[in-house]
Every structure is written in C-alpha cells, then in structure tokens.
Amino acid sequence: MRRWNWPRPREPKSTSSRPTTPSGKWGASGRSCATPEEAAMPELSELYQRNINVTVERAGPDHILVHSSLLDLDHSIRFSMKVHSRTKTIVEASAQMIRVPFRKCRETLSLTKRISGLVIERGINRKLADALGHDTGCMHLVELSMTAARMAAAVLVEAQRGLADREHFEALSEEERIALGMPFLKNTCLVFRVPEEKTPAGS
C-alpha cells in the first residue's frame, strides 16, 4: 500500500517579548487594556495536544484508500485501509508507528492484518476493537481504524447518492442536502433528528 510522509506540525514562535494578557490587548503606552473581568481570569497554559487527521483518495474505479494519523507529544502513528467501493469490504490495512513511548508498542502492528475482509457496516466498531485492541492490542490503532471506517462510510454514502461532486452538493439548499442524507443519517445527530410521533392519550 502507498505510504505517506506527512509533515510534522511545528509550534509557532512568538515574535513579541511582552508578557501577554488573557485578551492580548495593549494600549499605546504598553499597558494592558484588558477588562477587569479578563484580568481576573487565570492564566491558561496548554498541557497537552493531540491531532487526528483523515484523508480519502480514489484507488482506481472500484476502491478508495483511507489514511488516518495521530500525532501528539508521545505518538506519531499512521493507519491506512483500502476499501472496496461497492461491497464496503476492507481489502487490506497497514500501520506505521514512527514515534511511540515504548518499543513493545510496535508489536501490535501485525494485528492490522486481522481486519482484512471485514465489512464496514453496523457493528464494525466492535469488530475493530476486538481485532486491534484489548490487552493484546493498541487503543490508538483502534481509534484510527474507527476514524478511517467512519470516513469511508460517509464518502461511500455520498458516492451512492451522487454527492461526490462537491460543487453540485454545495449548490443545493440546506433543506435539499438534509433530505438527500436523511435515508442514511437519520437520528445520527441533531441535524438529522426525526422527532418521535406521540400517540394521543386514550387512543
């Protein structure tokens, strides 16, 4: 499978030597213009950050490739799966662990072979967790595989509904887009929520 060398994000460097305030506001004299409420706020410092990304590309007329990645202070992990567009079957999967906290983590990479043949349908998350997780696996591989499976399902639904053409889709009204997605996304979120019809009392 094709492997990706995604660039590593860099922390932005500060160009100011002044101490910052919660609002970041300064007057002409260099004094803080923060409101009393803003000045009373505790100073916040970032403790940790984790980024998860996912991309999808065509792999010929019958397949798509889904790549998901996780990057934080301790991990740099990449996961890929090839999915048959019509059957939604995972044809193959692989992963890379560029940075992990323990050498033993990489022993879980071979588990990705277990998910070949699985179909992205109801119950797929449980199957992915059983294949890649628990006390013999890696929770991050589970997370990345689930992220990839969700994105694959969404893209394939769009293709089935003729919504792969983004310009055409975005030209539709909001009501038209909701109506197109409703058969597949009913009650999956607030936008596609269908209120239950209440039976009148005494009927």
Residue frames as a rotation matrix with the C-alpha (Angstrom) as fourth column:
MET 1
0.573 0.820 0.000 0.00
0.820 -0.573 0.000 0.00
0.000 0.000 -1.000 0.00
ARG 2
0.129 -0.495 0.859 1.07
0.372 -0.779 -0.504 3.57
0.919 0.385 0.084 -0.54
ARG 3
0.130 -0.151 -0.980 2.73
0.988 -0.061 0.141 5.14
-0.081 -0.987 0.141 2.48
TRP 4
0.663 0.233 0.712 2.50
0.354 -0.935 -0.024 8.81
0.660 0.268 -0.702 3.32
ASN 5
-0.365 -0.789 -0.495 5.14
0.913 -0.197 -0.358 11.06
0.185 -0.583 0.791 4.80
TRP 6
0.629 0.697 0.345 3.02
0.584 -0.716 0.383 13.77
0.514 -0.040 -0.857 6.33
PRO 7
-0.265 -0.766 0.585 4.89
0.076 -0.622 -0.779 16.86
0.961 -0.162 0.223 7.58
ARG 8
-0.229 0.092 -0.969 5.20
0.946 0.257 -0.199 17.25
0.231 -0.962 -0.145 11.28
PRO 9
0.691 0.530 0.492 3.42
0.421 -0.848 0.321 20.33
0.588 -0.014 -0.809 12.71
ARG 10
-0.471 -0.878 -0.089 5.65
0.668 -0.288 -0.686 22.97
0.576 -0.382 0.722 14.20
GLU 11
0.226 0.490 -0.842 4.90
0.916 -0.400 0.013 25.15
-0.331 -0.774 -0.539 17.17
PRO 12
0.581 0.002 0.814 4.56
0.466 -0.821 -0.331 28.82
0.667 0.572 -0.478 16.17
LYS 13
-0.379 -0.794 -0.476 7.30
0.904 -0.208 -0.373 31.04
0.197 -0.571 0.797 17.55
SER 14
0.630 0.580 -0.516 6.36
0.706 -0.705 0.070 34.14
-0.323 -0.409 -0.854 19.49
THR 15
-0.014 -0.619 0.785 7.61
0.780 -0.498 -0.379 37.39
0.625 0.607 0.490 17.97
SER 16
0.459 0.253 0.851 6.78
-0.233 -0.891 0.391 39.53
0.857 -0.378 -0.350 20.98
SER 17
-0.570 -0.718 -0.399 8.85
0.299 0.271 -0.915 39.97
0.765 -0.641 0.061 24.13
ARG 18
-0.490 0.460 0.740 5.94
-0.763 -0.638 -0.109 41.49
0.422 -0.618 0.663 26.04
PRO 19
-0.932 0.297 0.208 4.07
0.100 0.762 -0.640 39.42
-0.349 -0.576 -0.739 28.61
THR 20
-0.684 0.728 0.047 0.64
0.032 -0.034 0.999 38.54
0.729 0.684 0.000 27.29
THR 21
-0.689 0.606 0.399 -2.69
-0.621 -0.209 -0.756 39.15
-0.374 -0.768 0.520 28.97
PRO 22
-0.403 0.592 0.698 -5.79
0.319 0.805 -0.499 36.97
-0.858 0.022 -0.514 28.66
SER 23
0.667 0.740 -0.084 -7.14
0.215 -0.300 -0.929 39.30
-0.713 0.602 -0.359 25.98
GLY 24
-0.062 -0.789 0.612 -3.83
0.951 0.140 0.277 40.10
-0.304 0.599 0.741 24.32
LYS 25
0.675 0.403 0.618 -4.80
0.590 -0.798 -0.125 43.81
0.442 0.449 -0.776 24.24
TRP 26
-0.217 -0.784 -0.582 -2.24
0.922 -0.360 0.141 46.59
-0.320 -0.506 0.801 24.69
GLY 27
0.829 0.477 -0.293 -2.60
0.404 -0.872 -0.277 50.36
-0.388 0.111 -0.915 24.74
ALA 28
0.780 -0.527 0.338 -0.32
0.056 -0.480 -0.875 52.96
0.624 0.701 -0.345 23.16
SER 29
0.403 -0.629 0.665 1.68
-0.887 -0.449 0.113 53.23
0.227 -0.635 -0.739 26.40
GLY 30
-0.468 -0.584 -0.663 2.27
-0.423 0.807 -0.412 49.50
0.776 0.087 -0.625 26.50
ARG 31
-0.756 0.266 0.599 -0.17
-0.563 0.204 -0.801 48.99
-0.335 -0.942 -0.005 29.38
SER 32
-0.878 0.452 0.158 -2.75
0.478 0.846 0.236 46.26
-0.027 0.282 -0.959 29.26
CYS 33
-0.692 0.722 0.024 -6.22
-0.691 -0.672 0.267 47.26
0.209 0.168 0.963 28.05
ALA 34
-0.703 0.434 -0.563 -7.85
0.348 0.901 0.260 44.09
0.620 -0.013 -0.785 29.39
THR 35
0.168 0.844 0.509 -11.21
-0.407 -0.411 0.816 44.49
0.898 -0.344 0.274 31.06
PRO 36
-0.229 -0.226 0.947 -11.43
-0.974 0.044 -0.224 43.78
0.009 -0.973 -0.230 34.83
GLU 37
0.714 0.559 0.422 -13.23
-0.556 0.819 -0.142 40.52
-0.425 -0.133 0.896 34.04
GLU 38
0.826 -0.453 -0.336 -10.48
-0.056 0.527 -0.848 39.44
0.561 0.720 0.409 31.62
ALA 39
-0.077 -0.910 0.408 -7.72
-0.645 -0.267 -0.716 40.47
0.760 -0.318 -0.566 34.01
ALA 40
0.048 0.176 0.983 -9.30
-0.962 0.272 -0.002 38.32
-0.268 -0.946 0.183 36.74
MET 41
0.900 0.296 -0.320 -9.19
-0.395 0.865 -0.310 35.20
0.185 0.406 0.895 34.55
PRO 42
0.488 -0.762 0.425 -6.49
-0.126 0.420 0.899 32.69
-0.864 -0.492 0.109 35.50
GLU 43
-0.004 -0.583 -0.812 -3.63
-0.970 -0.195 0.144 32.42
-0.242 0.789 -0.565 33.04
LEU 44
0.837 0.377 0.397 -4.02
-0.266 0.914 -0.306 29.26
-0.479 0.151 0.865 30.96
SER 45
-0.249 -0.908 -0.337 -1.17
-0.901 0.089 0.425 27.11
-0.356 0.410 -0.840 29.72
GLU 46
0.523 0.450 -0.724 -1.54
-0.749 0.647 -0.139 24.23
0.406 0.615 0.676 27.30
LEU 47
0.198 -0.405 0.893 -0.79
-0.726 0.552 0.411 20.90
-0.659 -0.729 -0.184 28.95
TYR 48
-0.538 -0.312 0.783 -1.19
0.192 0.859 0.475 18.53
-0.820 0.406 -0.402 26.01
GLN 49
0.060 0.559 -0.827 -2.33
-0.843 -0.416 -0.343 18.42
-0.535 0.717 0.446 22.41
ARG 50
-0.509 -0.148 0.848 -3.39
0.231 0.925 0.301 15.57
-0.829 0.349 -0.437 20.16
ASN 51
-0.181 0.407 -0.895 -4.24
-0.866 -0.498 -0.052 15.85
-0.467 0.766 0.442 16.47
ILE 52
-0.329 0.164 0.930 -6.13
0.327 0.944 -0.051 13.22
-0.886 0.287 -0.364 14.47
ASN 53
-0.263 0.171 -0.950 -6.40
-0.798 -0.592 0.114 13.64
-0.543 0.788 0.292 10.69
VAL 54
-0.110 0.265 0.958 -8.05
0.358 0.910 -0.211 11.58
-0.927 0.320 -0.195 7.98
THR 55
-0.312 0.000 -0.950 -7.91
-0.799 -0.541 0.263 11.74
-0.514 0.841 0.169 4.18
VAL 56
0.263 0.456 0.850 -9.59
0.203 0.836 -0.510 9.72
-0.943 0.306 0.127 1.43
GLU 57
-0.324 -0.354 -0.877 -8.43
-0.786 -0.414 0.458 9.19
-0.526 0.838 -0.144 -2.15
ARG 58
0.779 0.571 -0.260 -9.54
-0.606 0.580 -0.544 7.11
-0.160 0.581 0.798 -5.11
ALA 59
-0.348 -0.849 0.398 -7.61
-0.556 0.529 0.642 3.91
-0.755 0.002 -0.655 -5.81
GLY 60
-0.997 0.054 0.049 -8.96
0.070 0.533 0.843 3.02
0.020 0.845 -0.535 -9.24
PRO 61
-0.510 0.860 0.036 -12.60
-0.464 -0.310 0.830 2.61
0.724 0.406 0.557 -10.25
ASP 62
0.280 0.696 -0.661 -13.51
0.085 0.668 0.740 0.11
0.956 -0.263 0.127 -7.51
HIS 63
0.190 -0.297 -0.936 -11.58
0.940 0.329 0.086 1.12
0.282 -0.896 0.342 -4.39
ILE 64
0.703 -0.116 0.702 -10.80
-0.220 -0.974 0.059 4.01
0.677 -0.196 -0.710 -2.07
LEU 65
-0.194 -0.801 -0.567 -7.79
0.674 0.312 -0.670 4.49
0.713 -0.512 0.479 0.21
VAL 66
0.814 0.448 0.370 -8.37
0.003 -0.640 0.768 5.96
0.581 -0.624 -0.523 3.66
HIS 67
-0.254 -0.938 -0.235 -5.44
0.531 0.068 -0.845 7.31
0.809 -0.339 0.481 5.67
SER 68
0.861 0.445 0.247 -5.75
0.033 -0.533 0.846 8.37
0.508 -0.720 -0.473 9.30
SER 69
-0.175 -0.977 -0.124 -3.00
0.420 0.040 -0.907 9.66
0.891 -0.211 0.403 11.57
LEU 70
0.899 0.339 -0.277 -2.48
0.376 -0.275 0.885 10.52
0.224 -0.899 -0.375 15.22
LEU 71
-0.107 -0.949 0.297 0.15
0.480 -0.311 -0.820 13.00
0.871 0.055 0.489 16.39
ASP 72
0.943 0.274 0.186 0.87
-0.009 -0.541 0.841 14.15
0.331 -0.795 -0.508 19.93
LEU 73
0.451 -0.820 0.353 3.88
-0.890 -0.442 0.110 14.63
0.066 -0.363 -0.929 22.20
ASP 74
-0.104 -0.469 0.877 4.35
-0.612 0.725 0.315 10.87
-0.784 -0.504 -0.362 22.60
HIS 75
0.017 0.249 0.968 2.95
0.443 0.866 -0.231 9.35
-0.897 0.433 -0.095 19.41
SER 76
-0.218 0.083 -0.972 3.18
-0.861 -0.485 0.152 9.62
-0.459 0.870 0.177 15.65
ILE 77
-0.540 0.168 0.825 1.06
0.172 0.981 -0.087 6.82
-0.824 0.095 -0.559 14.18
ARG 78
-0.438 0.386 -0.812 -0.30
-0.874 -0.395 0.283 6.38
-0.211 0.834 0.510 10.66
PHE 79
-0.400 0.438 0.805 -3.00
0.109 0.895 -0.432 3.95
-0.910 -0.086 -0.406 9.59
SER 80
-0.563 0.228 -0.795 -4.25
-0.813 -0.328 0.482 3.08
-0.151 0.917 0.369 6.10
MET 81
-0.325 0.479 0.816 -7.03
0.136 0.877 -0.460 0.89
-0.936 -0.038 -0.350 4.75
LYS 82
-0.902 0.106 -0.419 -8.12
-0.430 -0.142 0.891 0.00
0.035 0.984 0.174 1.23
VAL 83
-0.407 0.860 0.307 -11.87
-0.099 0.293 -0.951 -0.42
-0.908 -0.418 -0.034 0.86
HIS 84
-0.816 0.252 0.520 -13.92
0.578 0.342 0.741 -1.90
0.009 0.905 -0.425 -1.99
SER 85
-0.921 0.390 0.006 -16.38
-0.390 -0.921 0.012 0.81
0.011 0.009 1.000 -3.00
ARG 86
-0.242 0.898 -0.367 -19.35
-0.556 0.182 0.811 -1.43
0.795 0.400 0.455 -3.79
THR 87
0.231 0.334 -0.914 -19.14
0.371 0.837 0.401 -4.06
0.899 -0.432 0.070 -1.04
LYS 88
0.575 -0.110 0.811 -17.56
-0.620 -0.705 0.344 -1.76
0.533 -0.701 -0.473 1.60
THR 89
0.922 -0.306 -0.238 -15.13
0.380 0.838 0.393 -4.58
0.079 -0.452 0.888 2.39
ILE 90
0.580 -0.814 -0.041 -11.73
-0.677 -0.509 0.531 -3.74
-0.453 -0.280 -0.846 3.88
VAL 91
0.888 -0.260 -0.379 -9.37
-0.151 0.614 -0.775 -5.29
0.434 0.745 0.506 1.34
GLU 92
0.118 -0.882 -0.456 -6.14
0.786 0.364 -0.500 -4.57
0.607 -0.300 0.736 3.21
ALA 93
0.946 0.143 0.292 -4.84
-0.063 -0.800 0.597 -2.47
0.319 -0.583 -0.747 6.08
SER 94
0.101 -0.951 -0.292 -1.49
0.799 0.252 -0.545 -1.40
0.592 -0.178 0.786 7.46
ALA 95
0.986 0.168 0.006 0.00
0.127 -0.769 0.626 0.96
0.109 -0.617 -0.779 10.02
GLN 96
0.011 -0.993 0.120 3.25
0.451 -0.102 -0.887 2.72
0.893 0.064 0.446 10.89
MET 97
0.894 0.132 -0.429 4.46
0.447 -0.355 0.821 3.78
-0.044 -0.926 -0.376 14.31
ILE 98
0.363 -0.773 0.520 7.05
0.243 -0.461 -0.854 6.49
0.900 0.436 0.021 13.76
ARG 99
-0.666 -0.532 0.523 7.13
-0.379 -0.364 -0.851 7.57
0.643 -0.765 0.041 17.39
VAL 100
0.526 0.771 -0.360 5.75
0.004 0.421 0.907 5.62
0.851 -0.478 0.219 20.37
PRO 101
0.509 -0.312 0.802 6.61
-0.827 -0.434 0.356 5.69
0.237 -0.845 -0.479 24.08
PHE 102
0.174 -0.415 0.893 7.63
-0.541 0.718 0.439 2.00
-0.823 -0.559 -0.100 24.26
ARG 103
-0.687 -0.504 -0.523 9.34
-0.715 0.342 0.610 -0.36
-0.129 0.793 -0.596 21.81
LYS 104
-0.826 0.385 0.411 6.77
0.270 0.911 -0.311 -3.03
-0.494 -0.146 -0.857 22.63
CYS 105
-0.018 0.865 -0.501 4.04
-0.338 -0.477 -0.811 -0.84
-0.941 0.155 0.301 21.10
ARG 106
-0.227 -0.141 -0.964 5.24
-0.962 -0.124 0.244 -1.79
-0.154 0.982 -0.108 17.61
GLU 107
-0.960 -0.113 0.256 4.49
-0.107 0.994 0.039 -5.45
-0.258 0.010 -0.966 18.27
THR 108
-0.172 0.980 0.100 0.83
0.189 0.132 -0.973 -4.62
-0.967 -0.148 -0.208 17.68
LEU 109
-0.343 0.011 -0.939 1.36
-0.754 -0.599 0.268 -3.50
-0.560 0.800 0.214 14.07
SER 110
-0.974 -0.090 -0.206 0.85
-0.200 0.766 0.610 -7.01
0.103 0.636 -0.765 12.69
LEU 111
-0.573 0.816 0.078 -2.69
0.379 0.348 -0.857 -7.03
-0.727 -0.462 -0.509 14.10
THR 112
-0.285 0.486 -0.827 -3.85
-0.662 -0.723 -0.197 -4.85
-0.693 0.491 0.527 11.21
LYS 113
-0.880 -0.061 -0.472 -3.93
-0.413 0.590 0.694 -7.99
0.236 0.805 -0.544 9.04
ARG 114
-0.827 0.561 0.039 -6.87
0.421 0.662 -0.620 -9.21
-0.373 -0.496 -0.784 11.13
ILE 115
-0.173 0.840 -0.515 -9.28
-0.078 -0.533 -0.843 -6.62
-0.982 -0.106 0.158 9.79
SER 116
-0.781 -0.077 -0.620 -8.89
-0.619 -0.038 0.785 -7.57
-0.083 0.996 -0.018 6.12
GLY 117
-0.792 0.550 -0.265 -12.23
0.331 0.751 0.571 -8.96
0.513 0.365 -0.777 4.97
LEU 118
-0.514 0.639 -0.573 -14.34
0.628 -0.175 -0.758 -7.01
-0.584 -0.749 -0.311 7.47
VAL 119
-0.249 0.544 0.802 -17.30
0.778 -0.381 0.500 -5.12
0.577 0.748 -0.328 6.02
ILE 120
-0.997 -0.073 -0.027 -17.94
0.076 -0.846 -0.528 -1.53
0.016 -0.529 0.849 7.07
GLU 121
-0.183 0.983 -0.015 -21.49
0.045 0.023 0.999 -1.88
0.982 0.183 -0.048 8.36
ARG 122
0.531 0.449 0.719 -23.37
-0.686 -0.271 0.675 -1.94
0.498 -0.851 0.164 11.66
GLY 123
0.978 -0.157 0.139 -21.16
0.007 0.689 0.724 -3.49
-0.210 -0.707 0.675 14.34
ILE 124
0.589 -0.802 0.099 -17.85
0.320 0.119 -0.940 -2.65
0.742 0.585 0.327 12.65
ASN 125
0.239 -0.531 0.813 -16.56
-0.717 -0.661 -0.221 -0.69
0.655 -0.530 -0.539 15.66
ARG 126
0.661 0.043 0.749 -16.87
-0.639 0.557 0.531 -3.71
-0.394 -0.830 0.395 17.95
LYS 127
0.926 -0.313 0.214 -15.10
0.375 0.831 -0.410 -5.91
-0.049 0.460 0.887 15.41
LEU 128
0.431 -0.799 0.419 -12.27
-0.010 -0.469 -0.883 -3.40
0.902 0.376 -0.210 15.04
ALA 129
0.312 -0.274 0.910 -11.87
-0.916 -0.341 0.211 -3.17
0.252 -0.899 -0.358 18.81
ASP 130
0.836 0.042 0.547 -11.77
-0.265 0.904 0.335 -6.96
-0.480 -0.425 0.767 19.13
ALA 131
0.832 -0.509 0.222 -9.18
0.496 0.503 -0.708 -7.28
0.248 0.699 0.671 16.37
LEU 132
0.161 -0.811 0.563 -6.88
0.292 -0.506 -0.812 -4.40
0.943 0.295 0.156 17.28
GLY 133
0.090 -0.047 0.995 -7.48
-0.662 -0.749 0.024 -3.61
0.744 -0.661 -0.099 20.93
HIS 134
0.942 0.327 -0.079 -7.86
-0.115 0.535 0.837 -5.03
0.316 -0.779 0.541 24.43
ASP 135
0.707 -0.666 0.239 -4.85
-0.382 -0.075 0.921 -6.38
-0.596 -0.742 -0.307 26.33
THR 136
0.131 -0.695 0.707 -3.09
0.651 0.598 0.467 -7.69
-0.748 0.400 0.530 23.22
GLY 137
0.256 0.084 0.963 -3.53
0.929 -0.297 -0.221 -4.60
0.268 0.951 -0.154 21.04
CYS 138
-0.830 -0.529 -0.176 -3.29
0.549 -0.831 -0.088 -0.82
-0.100 -0.170 0.980 20.88
MET 139
0.044 0.908 -0.416 -6.08
0.693 -0.328 -0.642 1.60
-0.719 -0.260 -0.644 21.71
HIS 140
-0.161 -0.157 -0.974 -4.68
-0.385 -0.899 0.209 4.11
-0.909 0.409 0.084 19.22
LEU 141
-0.991 -0.118 -0.067 -4.87
-0.112 0.436 0.893 1.62
-0.076 0.892 -0.445 16.35
VAL 142
-0.406 0.914 0.015 -8.49
0.881 0.395 -0.259 1.04
-0.243 -0.092 -0.966 17.35
GLU 143
0.129 0.445 -0.886 -9.16
0.270 -0.876 -0.400 4.78
-0.954 -0.188 -0.233 17.36
LEU 144
-0.515 -0.411 -0.752 -7.51
-0.554 -0.510 0.658 5.34
-0.654 0.756 0.035 13.98
SER 145
-0.967 0.195 0.166 -9.23
0.256 0.722 0.643 2.36
0.006 0.664 -0.747 12.36
MET 146
-0.129 0.971 -0.203 -12.64
0.869 0.012 -0.494 3.53
-0.477 -0.240 -0.845 13.62
THR 147
0.002 0.049 -0.999 -11.95
-0.144 -0.988 -0.049 7.05
-0.990 0.144 0.005 12.35
ALA 148
-0.841 -0.384 -0.381 -10.99
-0.431 0.050 0.901 5.65
-0.327 0.922 -0.208 8.93
ALA 149
-0.773 0.597 0.217 -14.05
0.632 0.754 0.177 3.38
-0.058 0.273 -0.960 8.82
ARG 150
0.075 0.823 -0.563 -16.43
0.582 -0.494 -0.645 6.24
-0.810 -0.280 -0.516 9.66
MET 151
-0.179 -0.202 -0.963 -14.92
-0.496 -0.827 0.265 8.43
-0.850 0.525 0.048 6.97
ALA 152
-0.985 -0.174 -0.005 -15.01
-0.101 0.552 0.828 5.61
-0.141 0.816 -0.561 4.41
ALA 153
-0.431 0.896 0.104 -18.69
0.838 0.440 -0.323 5.02
-0.336 -0.052 -0.940 5.17
ALA 154
0.180 0.503 -0.845 -19.51
0.193 -0.861 -0.471 8.72
-0.965 -0.078 -0.252 4.78
VAL 155
-0.493 -0.453 -0.743 -17.64
-0.611 -0.429 0.666 9.04
-0.620 0.782 -0.065 1.48
LEU 156
-0.978 0.130 0.164 -19.23
0.203 0.779 0.593 5.90
-0.050 0.614 -0.788 0.04
VAL 157
-0.114 0.977 -0.178 -22.70
0.768 -0.027 -0.640 7.10
-0.630 -0.210 -0.747 1.05
GLU 158
0.051 0.073 -0.996 -22.03
-0.305 -0.948 -0.085 10.37
-0.951 0.308 -0.026 -0.76
ALA 159
-0.838 -0.429 -0.338 -20.93
-0.451 0.193 0.872 8.45
-0.309 0.882 -0.355 -3.84
GLN 160
-0.737 0.620 0.269 -24.08
0.646 0.763 0.010 6.29
-0.199 0.181 -0.963 -3.77
ARG 161
0.228 0.875 -0.426 -26.26
0.672 -0.459 -0.582 9.38
-0.705 -0.154 -0.693 -3.55
GLY 162
0.333 -0.154 0.930 -24.38
0.869 -0.333 -0.366 11.15
0.366 0.930 0.023 -6.32
LEU 163
0.995 0.093 -0.048 -22.91
0.104 -0.877 0.469 13.67
0.001 -0.471 -0.882 -3.91
ALA 164
0.301 -0.954 -0.015 -19.24
0.842 0.259 0.473 13.08
-0.447 -0.155 0.881 -4.68
ASP 165
-0.177 -0.281 0.943 -19.32
0.732 -0.679 -0.065 16.18
0.658 0.679 0.326 -6.87
ARG 166
-0.441 -0.061 -0.895 -18.70
0.840 -0.378 -0.388 18.81
-0.315 -0.924 0.218 -4.17
GLU 167
-0.991 0.066 -0.115 -19.65
-0.100 -0.940 0.325 21.76
-0.087 0.334 0.939 -6.37
HIS 168
-0.433 0.887 -0.161 -23.03
-0.032 0.163 0.986 20.21
0.901 0.432 -0.042 -7.14
PHE 169
-0.083 0.383 -0.920 -23.62
0.886 0.451 0.108 19.31
0.456 -0.806 -0.377 -3.48
GLU 170
-0.628 -0.251 -0.736 -22.72
0.652 -0.686 -0.322 22.77
-0.424 -0.682 0.595 -2.21
ALA 171
-0.937 0.331 0.114 -25.03
-0.171 -0.717 0.676 24.38
0.306 0.614 0.728 -4.77
LEU 172
-0.209 0.896 -0.391 -28.02
0.542 0.439 0.716 22.65
0.814 -0.062 -0.578 -3.15
SER 173
0.155 0.347 0.925 -30.03
-0.603 -0.708 0.367 24.34
0.782 -0.615 0.100 -0.43
GLU 174
-0.711 -0.424 0.561 -29.58
-0.697 0.318 -0.642 23.20
0.094 -0.848 -0.522 3.16
GLU 175
0.117 0.857 0.501 -33.02
-0.760 0.402 -0.510 21.56
-0.639 -0.321 0.699 3.09
GLU 176
0.730 0.125 -0.672 -32.13
-0.621 0.533 -0.575 19.63
0.286 0.837 0.467 -0.09
ARG 177
-0.290 -0.922 -0.257 -28.85
-0.600 0.384 -0.702 18.39
0.746 -0.049 -0.665 1.41
ILE 178
-0.591 0.147 0.793 -30.61
-0.730 0.320 -0.604 17.20
-0.342 -0.936 -0.082 4.56
ALA 179
0.507 0.861 0.027 -33.28
-0.736 0.449 -0.506 15.42
-0.448 0.237 0.862 2.51
LEU 180
0.462 -0.410 -0.786 -30.60
-0.599 0.510 -0.618 13.60
0.655 0.756 -0.010 0.48
GLY 181
-0.579 -0.815 -0.025 -28.73
-0.491 0.374 -0.787 12.47
0.650 -0.443 -0.617 3.57
MET 182
-0.078 0.622 0.779 -31.75
-0.996 -0.024 -0.081 11.55
-0.032 -0.783 0.622 5.69
PRO 183
0.784 0.438 -0.440 -32.14
-0.470 0.882 0.041 7.91
0.406 0.175 0.897 4.47
PHE 184
0.261 -0.787 -0.559 -28.57
0.329 0.617 -0.714 7.19
0.907 0.002 0.420 5.58
LEU 185
-0.720 -0.680 0.137 -28.07
0.194 -0.387 -0.902 9.56
0.666 -0.623 0.411 8.53
LYS 186
0.247 0.925 0.288 -31.46
-0.175 -0.250 0.952 9.52
0.953 -0.286 0.100 10.25
ASN 187
0.952 0.251 0.173 -31.10
-0.173 -0.023 0.985 10.19
0.251 -0.968 0.021 14.01
THR 188
0.347 -0.900 -0.263 -27.30
0.830 0.425 -0.361 10.17
0.437 -0.094 0.895 13.88
CYS 189
-0.789 -0.549 -0.276 -27.09
0.614 -0.698 -0.367 13.80
0.009 -0.459 0.888 15.05
LEU 190
-0.381 0.659 -0.648 -29.22
0.251 -0.601 -0.759 16.88
-0.890 -0.452 0.064 15.76
VAL 191
-0.621 0.096 -0.778 -29.39
-0.673 -0.575 0.466 17.90
-0.403 0.812 0.422 12.08
PHE 192
-0.619 0.339 -0.708 -30.85
-0.433 0.605 0.668 14.53
0.655 0.721 -0.228 11.05
ARG 193
-0.945 0.307 0.113 -33.03
0.022 0.405 -0.914 14.02
-0.326 -0.861 -0.389 14.12
VAL 194
-0.509 0.857 -0.086 -36.58
-0.139 0.017 0.990 12.87
0.850 0.516 0.110 13.48
PRO 195
-0.654 0.283 0.702 -38.85
-0.756 -0.197 -0.625 13.52
-0.038 -0.939 0.343 16.49
GLU 196
-0.928 0.370 -0.049 -40.94
0.371 0.929 -0.018 10.57
0.039 -0.035 -0.999 17.62
GLU 197
-0.437 0.861 0.259 -44.65
-0.360 -0.432 0.827 10.90
0.824 0.268 0.499 16.97
LYS 198
-0.940 0.133 0.313 -46.55
-0.285 0.194 -0.939 10.84
-0.186 -0.972 -0.144 20.24
THR 199
-0.607 0.777 -0.166 -49.71
0.498 0.534 0.683 8.77
0.620 0.332 -0.711 20.36
PRO 200
-0.342 0.547 0.764 -52.66
-0.577 -0.764 0.288 10.84
0.742 -0.343 0.577 21.65
ALA 201
-0.930 0.015 0.366 -53.79
-0.326 0.423 -0.845 9.80
-0.168 -0.906 -0.389 25.13
GLY 202
-0.178 0.921 0.347 -56.80
-0.418 0.249 -0.874 7.48
-0.891 -0.301 0.340 25.13
SER 203
0.282 0.283 -0.917 -56.32
-0.959 0.077 -0.272 6.31
-0.006 0.956 0.293 21.55
